[in-house]
Amino acid sequence: VKQTETMHWLQRSNLKTARAWRIKQALRSIYATATTPDEATPLLKRWLSWASRCRLEPFKRLGRTISKHLPGVLNGFNAGKHNGRVEAMNRSLQEARARARGYRRVENFIAMAYLIAGKLTHLPASPFAPFLPVPQETT
């Protein structure tokens, strides 16, 4: 209860961090609620106006970046696609590279990339994985 009261006080305070938090949450709510570019356009324009007047330089810079790339941002609402999967795959490949501390030949790294990111299903199970029963097909 005390933490909730403190959070409510912080939200109503005039601190820069509270203002930054409100602006960030407003942008998050746009992405959570808008599903089409037509829905997102007025919400983003209002948010951009707020960000440009907020006197917080990081949000002003973010607002300018979003304004500069507004057609692409709105296209993201239309397509519903993002680069999250690509970023996750890149992280997996970087972890594999770090684990191996480099590969002797580039072909070895390419083969490892196919094994990690290829989502291959016909490979045998790892001998180190615990035994899991194979589900029976029902026809």
C-alpha positions in Angstrom: 0.0 0.0 0.0 2.8 2.4 0.9 4.6 1.7 -2.5 1.3 2.3 -4.3 0.8 5.6 -2.5 4.4 6.6 -3.3 3.9 5.7 -7.0 0.7 7.9 -7.1 2.6 10.8 -5.4 5.4 10.5 -8.0 3.0 10.4 -10.9 1.3 13.6 -9.7 4.6 15.4 -8.8 6.2 17.9 -11.0 9.6 16.1 -11.2 11.3 15.6 -14.5 11.5 11.9 -14.0 7.7 11.7 -13.4 7.1 13.7 -16.5 9.4 11.5 -18.5 7.6 8.4 -17.2 4.2 9.8 -18.2 5.5 10.6 -21.7 7.0 7.1 -22.1 3.8 5.5 -20.8 1.7 7.5 -23.3 3.8 6.3 -26.2 3.6 2.7 -24.9 -0.2 3.0 -24.7 -0.3 4.2 -28.4 1.5 1.0 -29.4 -0.7 -1.1 -27.2 -4.0 0.3 -28.4 -3.7 1.4 -32.0 -3.9 -1.3 -34.6 -4.1 0.6 -37.8 -2.3 3.7 -39.2 -5.6 5.6 -39.2 -5.9 5.0 -35.4 -2.3 5.7 -34.7 -1.9 8.9 -36.7 -3.9 11.3 -34.4 -2.5 9.7 -31.3 1.1 10.0 -32.5 0.6 13.6 -33.7 -0.7 14.5 -30.2 2.2 12.6 -28.6 4.7 14.4 -30.9 3.3 17.7 -29.9 3.7 16.9 -26.3 7.2 15.6 -26.7 8.3 18.7 -28.6 7.0 20.9 -25.7 8.2 18.8 -22.8 11.5 20.5 -22.1 13.2 17.1 -21.9 15.9 16.9 -24.5 15.8 13.1 -25.0 12.1 13.1 -25.7 12.5 16.1 -28.0 15.1 14.2 -29.9 12.9 11.1 -30.0 10.0 13.2 -31.3 12.1 14.6 -34.1 13.3 11.1 -35.0 9.7 9.8 -35.1 8.5 12.8 -37.1 11.3 12.3 -39.6 10.4 8.6 -40.1 6.6 8.9 -39.5 5.6 7.1 -42.7 7.7 4.1 -41.7 6.4 4.2 -38.2 2.8 4.2 -39.4 3.6 1.5 -41.9 4.7 -0.6 -38.9 1.1 -0.3 -37.5 -0.2 -1.4 -40.9 2.1 -4.4 -41.4 2.2 -5.5 -37.7 5.8 -6.5 -38.2 8.8 -5.6 -36.2 12.5 -6.6 -36.0 12.2 -8.4 -32.7 12.7 -11.9 -34.3 15.8 -10.6 -36.2 17.3 -9.1 -33.0 16.7 -12.3 -31.1 18.4 -14.3 -33.9 21.3 -11.9 -33.9 21.7 -12.3 -30.1 21.8 -16.1 -30.5 24.4 -15.9 -33.2 26.5 -13.5 -31.2 26.3 -15.8 -28.1 27.4 -18.7 -30.3 30.3 -16.7 -31.6 31.4 -15.7 -28.1 31.0 -19.2 -26.8 33.3 -20.5 -29.6 35.7 -17.5 -29.2 35.8 -17.3 -33.0 35.6 -20.0 -35.7 38.6 -21.3 -37.6 36.8 -20.9 -40.9 33.8 -18.8 -41.9 32.1 -22.0 -43.2 31.9 -23.3 -39.7 30.2 -20.2 -38.4 27.7 -20.3 -41.3 26.9 -23.9 -40.4 26.4 -23.0 -36.8 24.2 -20.1 -37.9 22.0 -22.6 -39.8 21.8 -24.9 -36.9 20.9 -22.1 -34.4 18.6 -19.9 -36.5 17.3 -22.5 -39.0 14.7 -24.0 -36.7 15.5 -27.4 -38.2 13.1 -30.1 -37.0 14.6 -33.2 -38.7 17.8 -33.3 -36.6 18.3 -35.9 -33.9 17.8 -34.9 -30.3 20.7 -33.8 -28.3 22.3 -36.6 -26.2 22.6 -34.2 -23.4 18.9 -33.3 -23.3 16.7 -35.3 -20.9 14.7 -38.0 -22.6 11.3 -36.7 -23.6 8.7 -39.1 -25.1 7.7 -38.4 -28.7 4.1 -37.5 -29.0 2.1 -40.1 -30.9 0.2 -39.0 -33.9 -3.5 -39.5 -33.7 -5.4 -40.1 -36.9 
